[in-house]
């Protein structure tokens, strides 16, 4: 009986394909507009799709692969008009091969142990973003994402061909990635609209394929009362995507749809057991819309700080006040010029403790131009003192590319990327 039940469950797991069916890796690569691997090119179903005019056209211009191709050629198209495109080109070419290489080099050089040591990564409020974690943490093997979007499923390309919607679905996947590729963050309302059909499962799998990861399985998962992850179709608020990197190392991305407020987490002790048992090296926040600054997330912030060795985030992640009682156990490296949050986030004003801490660190080592800019931003300029007694405190410099919300809330300038921020906490 157990054997029969196990076989039935396997039919619900996208990665467990019946004999003769298209591999999950081929399905994902087709949805992203990427050429399937050589091992799959002999599959008649794959051949029929890749030979079709609709798929080839969508692959070139109406897919995630098409967006990446555009990122690669756009700098050449700009040419002599680069100056006229100055405000737009940094974001329009953010994921060109050259830009990605520059970002990877920057993070490898500046994140230090957080970059090289991170194997288990917690990325809260990150939605289905798998592109940035692999830029910052190239050795990550287990990534846990949490958001409010539904997991959904990976559609069968054959079914989409029969319904004549394959190219349209490829386009929706690309549009859902559009803002992340151009601005470095998702626009939640736009992403939610595009995710109505296919959910985060497809976004995660296709994003991994964009890094040339081989998709091994896409499985619906749930957490049992002991905090253990189980393949399950009963409570489909989670999905796990297992992959193999080009270097042969295997890993997985697990996504959960979860309200992370303290009140809701108290009603979900199984989820907290899962987080505690995952033994995360690093917590990562990017473009989290200052959600963690709300008092209803104070318990979660304390829990995360107590679990990890590194926290890498923008100024809209865990508020600096959450480190007050343990500051002497952390070193802090700061990048960029902190500015007031944009009013669209509903915050009451700047984080004064972060402002004073950034100012104190910046004014010790920054160039004259950076100090002058800081004084223009804040009237108290370089007179501030650090808010808390960190074990070490340094301002490293500006970020040379758009990152997070970038210039949102910053003054008008010819260099909007200057106001991207990054904070790296390392437990001593």
Secondary structure as a PSIPRED ss2 file (coil, helix, strand):
# PSIPRED VFORMAT (PSIPRED V4.0)

   1 X C   1.000  0.000  0.000
   2 X H   0.000  1.000  0.000
   3 X H   0.000  1.000  0.000
   4 X H   0.000  1.000  0.000
   5 X H   0.000  1.000  0.000
   6 X H   0.000  1.000  0.000
   7 X H   0.000  1.000  0.000
   8 X H   0.000  1.000  0.000
   9 X H   0.000  1.000  0.000
  10 X H   0.000  1.000  0.000
  11 X H   0.000  1.000  0.000
  12 X H   0.000  1.000  0.000
  13 X C   1.000  0.000  0.000
  14 X C   1.000  0.000  0.000
  15 X C   1.000  0.000  0.000
  16 X C   1.000  0.000  0.000
  17 X C   1.000  0.000  0.000
  18 X C   1.000  0.000  0.000
  19 X C   1.000  0.000  0.000
  20 X C   1.000  0.000  0.000
  21 X C   1.000  0.000  0.000
  22 X C   1.000  0.000  0.000
  23 X C   1.000  0.000  0.000
  24 X H   0.000  1.000  0.000
  25 X H   0.000  1.000  0.000
  26 X H   0.000  1.000  0.000
  27 X H   0.000  1.000  0.000
  28 X H   0.000  1.000  0.000
  29 X H   0.000  1.000  0.000
  30 X H   0.000  1.000  0.000
  31 X H   0.000  1.000  0.000
  32 X H   0.000  1.000  0.000
  33 X C   1.000  0.000  0.000
  34 X C   1.000  0.000  0.000
  35 X C   1.000  0.000  0.000
  36 X C   1.000  0.000  0.000
  37 X C   1.000  0.000  0.000
  38 X H   0.000  1.000  0.000
  39 X H   0.000  1.000  0.000
  40 X H   0.000  1.000  0.000
  41 X C   1.000  0.000  0.000
  42 X C   1.000  0.000  0.000
  43 X C   1.000  0.000  0.000
  44 X H   0.000  1.000  0.000
  45 X H   0.000  1.000  0.000
  46 X H   0.000  1.000  0.000
  47 X H   0.000  1.000  0.000
  48 X H   0.000  1.000  0.000
  49 X H   0.000  1.000  0.000
  50 X H   0.000  1.000  0.000
  51 X C   1.000  0.000  0.000
  52 X C   1.000  0.000  0.000
  53 X H   0.000  1.000  0.000
  54 X H   0.000  1.000  0.000
  55 X H   0.000  1.000  0.000
  56 X H   0.000  1.000  0.000
  57 X H   0.000  1.000  0.000
  58 X H   0.000  1.000  0.000
  59 X H   0.000  1.000  0.000
  60 X H   0.000  1.000  0.000
  61 X H   0.000  1.000  0.000
  62 X C   1.000  0.000  0.000
  63 X C   1.000  0.000  0.000
  64 X H   0.000  1.000  0.000
  65 X H   0.000  1.000  0.000
  66 X H   0.000  1.000  0.000
  67 X H   0.000  1.000  0.000
  68 X H   0.000  1.000  0.000
  69 X H   0.000  1.000  0.000
  70 X H   0.000  1.000  0.000
  71 X H   0.000  1.000  0.000
  72 X H   0.000  1.000  0.000
  73 X H   0.000  1.000  0.000
  74 X H   0.000  1.000  0.000
  75 X H   0.000  1.000  0.000
  76 X H   0.000  1.000  0.000
  77 X H   0.000  1.000  0.000
  78 X H   0.000  1.000  0.000
  79 X H   0.000  1.000  0.000
  80 X H   0.000  1.000  0.000
  81 X H   0.000  1.000  0.000
  82 X H   0.000  1.000  0.000
  83 X C   1.000  0.000  0.000
  84 X C   1.000  0.000  0.000
  85 X C   1.000  0.000  0.000
  86 X H   0.000  1.000  0.000
  87 X H   0.000  1.000  0.000
  88 X H   0.000  1.000  0.000
  89 X H   0.000  1.000  0.000
  90 X H   0.000  1.000  0.000
  91 X H   0.000  1.000  0.000
  92 X H   0.000  1.000  0.000
  93 X C   1.000  0.000  0.000
  94 X C   1.000  0.000  0.000
  95 X C   1.000  0.000  0.000
  96 X C   1.000  0.000  0.000
  97 X H   0.000  1.000  0.000
  98 X H   0.000  1.000  0.000
  99 X H   0.000  1.000  0.000
 100 X H   0.000  1.000  0.000
 101 X H   0.000  1.000  0.000
 102 X H   0.000  1.000  0.000
 103 X H   0.000  1.000  0.000
 104 X H   0.000  1.000  0.000
 105 X H   0.000  1.000  0.000
 106 X H   0.000  1.000  0.000
 107 X H   0.000  1.000  0.000
 108 X H   0.000  1.000  0.000
 109 X H   0.000  1.000  0.000
 110 X H   0.000  1.000  0.000
 111 X C   1.000  0.000  0.000
 112 X C   1.000  0.000  0.000
 113 X H   0.000  1.000  0.000
 114 X H   0.000  1.000  0.000
 115 X H   0.000  1.000  0.000
 116 X H   0.000  1.000  0.000
 117 X H   0.000  1.000  0.000
 118 X C   1.000  0.000  0.000
 119 X C   1.000  0.000  0.000
 120 X E   0.000  0.000  1.000
 121 X E   0.000  0.000  1.000
 122 X E   0.000  0.000  1.000
 123 X E   0.000  0.000  1.000
 124 X E   0.000  0.000  1.000
 125 X C   1.000  0.000  0.000
 126 X C   1.000  0.000  0.000
 127 X C   1.000  0.000  0.000
 128 X C   1.000  0.000  0.000
 129 X C   1.000  0.000  0.000
 130 X C   1.000  0.000  0.000
 131 X H   0.000  1.000  0.000
 132 X H   0.000  1.000  0.000
 133 X H   0.000  1.000  0.000
 134 X H   0.000  1.000  0.000
 135 X H   0.000  1.000  0.000
 136 X H   0.000  1.000  0.000
 137 X C   1.000  0.000  0.000
 138 X C   1.000  0.000  0.000
 139 X C   1.000  0.000  0.000
 140 X C   1.000  0.000  0.000
 141 X C   1.000  0.000  0.000
 142 X E   0.000  0.000  1.000
 143 X E   0.000  0.000  1.000
 144 X E   0.000  0.000  1.000
 145 X E   0.000  0.000  1.000
 146 X E   0.000  0.000  1.000
 147 X E   0.000  0.000  1.000
 148 X C   1.000  0.000  0.000
 149 X C   1.000  0.000  0.000
 150 X C   1.000  0.000  0.000
 151 X C   1.000  0.000  0.000
 152 X C   1.000  0.000  0.000
 153 X C   1.000  0.000  0.000
 154 X C   1.000  0.000  0.000
 155 X C   1.000  0.000  0.000
 156 X C   1.000  0.000  0.000
 157 X H   0.000  1.000  0.000
 158 X H   0.000  1.000  0.000
 159 X H   0.000  1.000  0.000
 160 X H   0.000  1.000  0.000
 161 X H   0.000  1.000  0.000
 162 X H   0.000  1.000  0.000
 163 X C   1.000  0.000  0.000
 164 X C   1.000  0.000  0.000
 165 X C   1.000  0.000  0.000
 166 X H   0.000  1.000  0.000
 167 X H   0.000  1.000  0.000
 168 X H   0.000  1.000  0.000
 169 X H   0.000  1.000  0.000
 170 X H   0.000  1.000  0.000
 171 X H   0.000  1.000  0.000
 172 X H   0.000  1.000  0.000
 173 X H   0.000  1.000  0.000
 174 X H   0.000  1.000  0.000
 175 X H   0.000  1.000  0.000
 176 X H   0.000  1.000  0.000
 177 X H   0.000  1.000  0.000
 178 X H   0.000  1.000  0.000
 179 X H   0.000  1.000  0.000
 180 X H   0.000  1.000  0.000
 181 X H   0.000  1.000  0.000
 182 X H   0.000  1.000  0.000
 183 X H   0.000  1.000  0.000
 184 X C   1.000  0.000  0.000
 185 X C   1.000  0.000  0.000
 186 X C   1.000  0.000  0.000
 187 X C   1.000  0.000  0.000
 188 X H   0.000  1.000  0.000
 189 X H   0.000  1.000  0.000
 190 X H   0.000  1.000  0.000
 191 X H   0.000  1.000  0.000
 192 X H   0.000  1.000  0.000
 193 X H   0.000  1.000  0.000
 194 X H   0.000  1.000  0.000
 195 X H   0.000  1.000  0.000
 196 X H   0.000  1.000  0.000
 197 X H   0.000  1.000  0.000
 198 X H   0.000  1.000  0.000
 199 X H   0.000  1.000  0.000
 200 X H   0.000  1.000  0.000
 201 X H   0.000  1.000  0.000
 202 X H   0.000  1.000  0.000
 203 X H   0.000  1.000  0.000
 204 X H   0.000  1.000  0.000
 205 X H   0.000  1.000  0.000
 206 X H   0.000  1.000  0.000
 207 X H   0.000  1.000  0.000
 208 X H   0.000  1.000  0.000
 209 X H   0.000  1.000  0.000
 210 X H   0.000  1.000  0.000
 211 X C   1.000  0.000  0.000
 212 X C   1.000  0.000  0.000
 213 X C   1.000  0.000  0.000
 214 X E   0.000  0.000  1.000
 215 X E   0.000  0.000  1.000
 216 X E   0.000  0.000  1.000
 217 X E   0.000  0.000  1.000
 218 X E   0.000  0.000  1.000
 219 X E   0.000  0.000  1.000
 220 X E   0.000  0.000  1.000
 221 X E   0.000  0.000  1.000
 222 X E   0.000  0.000  1.000
 223 X E   0.000  0.000  1.000
 224 X C   1.000  0.000  0.000
 225 X C   1.000  0.000  0.000
 226 X C   1.000  0.000  0.000
 227 X C   1.000  0.000  0.000
 228 X C   1.000  0.000  0.000
 229 X E   0.000  0.000  1.000
 230 X E   0.000  0.000  1.000
 231 X E   0.000  0.000  1.000
 232 X C   1.000  0.000  0.000
 233 X C   1.000  0.000  0.000
 234 X C   1.000  0.000  0.000
 235 X C   1.000  0.000  0.000
 236 X C   1.000  0.000  0.000
 237 X C   1.000  0.000  0.000
 238 X E   0.000  0.000  1.000
 239 X E   0.000  0.000  1.000
 240 X E   0.000  0.000  1.000
 241 X E   0.000  0.000  1.000
 242 X E   0.000  0.000  1.000
 243 X E   0.000  0.000  1.000
 244 X E   0.000  0.000  1.000
 245 X C   1.000  0.000  0.000
 246 X C   1.000  0.000  0.000
 247 X C   1.000  0.000  0.000
 248 X C   1.000  0.000  0.000
 249 X C   1.000  0.000  0.000
 250 X E   0.000  0.000  1.000
 251 X E   0.000  0.000  1.000
 252 X E   0.000  0.000  1.000
 253 X E   0.000  0.000  1.000
 254 X E   0.000  0.000  1.000
 255 X E   0.000  0.000  1.000
 256 X E   0.000  0.000  1.000
 257 X E   0.000  0.000  1.000
 258 X C   1.000  0.000  0.000
 259 X C   1.000  0.000  0.000
 260 X C   1.000  0.000  0.000
 261 X C   1.000  0.000  0.000
 262 X H   0.000  1.000  0.000
 263 X H   0.000  1.000  0.000
 264 X H   0.000  1.000  0.000
 265 X H   0.000  1.000  0.000
 266 X H   0.000  1.000  0.000
 267 X C   1.000  0.000  0.000
 268 X C   1.000  0.000  0.000
 269 X H   0.000  1.000  0.000
 270 X H   0.000  1.000  0.000
 271 X H   0.000  1.000  0.000
 272 X H   0.000  1.000  0.000
 273 X H   0.000  1.000  0.000
 274 X H   0.000  1.000  0.000
 275 X H   0.000  1.000  0.000
 276 X H   0.000  1.000  0.000
 277 X H   0.000  1.000  0.000
 278 X C   1.000  0.000  0.000
 279 X C   1.000  0.000  0.000
 280 X C   1.000  0.000  0.000
 281 X C   1.000  0.000  0.000
 282 X E   0.000  0.000  1.000
 283 X E   0.000  0.000  1.000
 284 X E   0.000  0.000  1.000
 285 X E   0.000  0.000  1.000
 286 X C   1.000  0.000  0.000
 287 X C   1.000  0.000  0.000
 288 X C   1.000  0.000  0.000
 289 X C   1.000  0.000  0.000
 290 X C   1.000  0.000  0.000
 291 X H   0.000  1.000  0.000
 292 X H   0.000  1.000  0.000
 293 X H   0.000  1.000  0.000
 294 X C   1.000  0.000  0.000
 295 X H   0.000  1.000  0.000
 296 X H   0.000  1.000  0.000
 297 X H   0.000  1.000  0.000
 298 X H   0.000  1.000  0.000
 299 X H   0.000  1.000  0.000
 300 X H   0.000  1.000  0.000
 301 X H   0.000  1.000  0.000
 302 X H   0.000  1.000  0.000
 303 X H   0.000  1.000  0.000
 304 X H   0.000  1.000  0.000
 305 X H   0.000  1.000  0.000
 306 X H   0.000  1.000  0.000
 307 X H   0.000  1.000  0.000
 308 X C   1.000  0.000  0.000
 309 X C   1.000  0.000  0.000
 310 X E   0.000  0.000  1.000
 311 X E   0.000  0.000  1.000
 312 X E   0.000  0.000  1.000
 313 X E   0.000  0.000  1.000
 314 X C   1.000  0.000  0.000
 315 X C   1.000  0.000  0.000
 316 X C   1.000  0.000  0.000
 317 X C   1.000  0.000  0.000
 318 X C   1.000  0.000  0.000
 319 X C   1.000  0.000  0.000
 320 X H   0.000  1.000  0.000
 321 X H   0.000  1.000  0.000
 322 X H   0.000  1.000  0.000
 323 X H   0.000  1.000  0.000
 324 X H   0.000  1.000  0.000
 325 X H   0.000  1.000  0.000
 326 X H   0.000  1.000  0.000
 327 X H   0.000  1.000  0.000
 328 X H   0.000  1.000  0.000
 329 X H   0.000  1.000  0.000
 330 X E   0.000  0.000  1.000
 331 X E   0.000  0.000  1.000
 332 X E   0.000  0.000  1.000
 333 X E   0.000  0.000  1.000
 334 X E   0.000  0.000  1.000
 335 X E   0.000  0.000  1.000
 336 X C   1.000  0.000  0.000
 337 X C   1.000  0.000  0.000
 338 X C   1.000  0.000  0.000
 339 X C   1.000  0.000  0.000
 340 X C   1.000  0.000  0.000
 341 X C   1.000  0.000  0.000
 342 X C   1.000  0.000  0.000
 343 X H   0.000  1.000  0.000
 344 X H   0.000  1.000  0.000
 345 X H   0.000  1.000  0.000
 346 X C   1.000  0.000  0.000
 347 X C   1.000  0.000  0.000
 348 X C   1.000  0.000  0.000
 349 X C   1.000  0.000  0.000
 350 X C   1.000  0.000  0.000
 351 X C   1.000  0.000  0.000
 352 X H   0.000  1.000  0.000
 353 X H   0.000  1.000  0.000
 354 X H   0.000  1.000  0.000
 355 X H   0.000  1.000  0.000
 356 X H   0.000  1.000  0.000
 357 X H   0.000  1.000  0.000
 358 X H   0.000  1.000  0.000
 359 X H   0.000  1.000  0.000
 360 X H   0.000  1.000  0.000
 361 X H   0.000  1.000  0.000
 362 X H   0.000  1.000  0.000
 363 X H   0.000  1.000  0.000
 364 X H   0.000  1.000  0.000
 365 X H   0.000  1.000  0.000
 366 X C   1.000  0.000  0.000
 367 X C   1.000  0.000  0.000
 368 X H   0.000  1.000  0.000
 369 X H   0.000  1.000  0.000
 370 X H   0.000  1.000  0.000
 371 X H   0.000  1.000  0.000
 372 X H   0.000  1.000  0.000
 373 X H   0.000  1.000  0.000
 374 X H   0.000  1.000  0.000
 375 X H   0.000  1.000  0.000
 376 X H   0.000  1.000  0.000
 377 X H   0.000  1.000  0.000
 378 X C   1.000  0.000  0.000
 379 X C   1.000  0.000  0.000
 380 X C   1.000  0.000  0.000
 381 X H   0.000  1.000  0.000
 382 X H   0.000  1.000  0.000
 383 X H   0.000  1.000  0.000
 384 X C   1.000  0.000  0.000
 385 X C   1.000  0.000  0.000
 386 X C   1.000  0.000  0.000
 387 X C   1.000  0.000  0.000
 388 X C   1.000  0.000  0.000
 389 X C   1.000  0.000  0.000
 390 X C   1.000  0.000  0.000
 391 X C   1.000  0.000  0.000
 392 X E   0.000  0.000  1.000
 393 X E   0.000  0.000  1.000
 394 X E   0.000  0.000  1.000
 395 X E   0.000  0.000  1.000
 396 X E   0.000  0.000  1.000
 397 X E   0.000  0.000  1.000
 398 X C   1.000  0.000  0.000
 399 X C   1.000  0.000  0.000
 400 X C   1.000  0.000  0.000
 401 X C   1.000  0.000  0.000
 402 X C   1.000  0.000  0.000
 403 X C   1.000  0.000  0.000
 404 X C   1.000  0.000  0.000
 405 X C   1.000  0.000  0.000
 406 X C   1.000  0.000  0.000
 407 X C   1.000  0.000  0.000
 408 X C   1.000  0.000  0.000
 409 X C   1.000  0.000  0.000
 410 X C   1.000  0.000  0.000
 411 X C   1.000  0.000  0.000
 412 X C   1.000  0.000  0.000
 413 X C   1.000  0.000  0.000
 414 X C   1.000  0.000  0.000
 415 X C   1.000  0.000  0.000
 416 X H   0.000  1.000  0.000
 417 X H   0.000  1.000  0.000
 418 X H   0.000  1.000  0.000
 419 X H   0.000  1.000  0.000
 420 X C   1.000  0.000  0.000
 421 X C   1.000  0.000  0.000
 422 X E   0.000  0.000  1.000
 423 X E   0.000  0.000  1.000
 424 X E   0.000  0.000  1.000
 425 X E   0.000  0.000  1.000
 426 X E   0.000  0.000  1.000
 427 X E   0.000  0.000  1.000
 428 X C   1.000  0.000  0.000
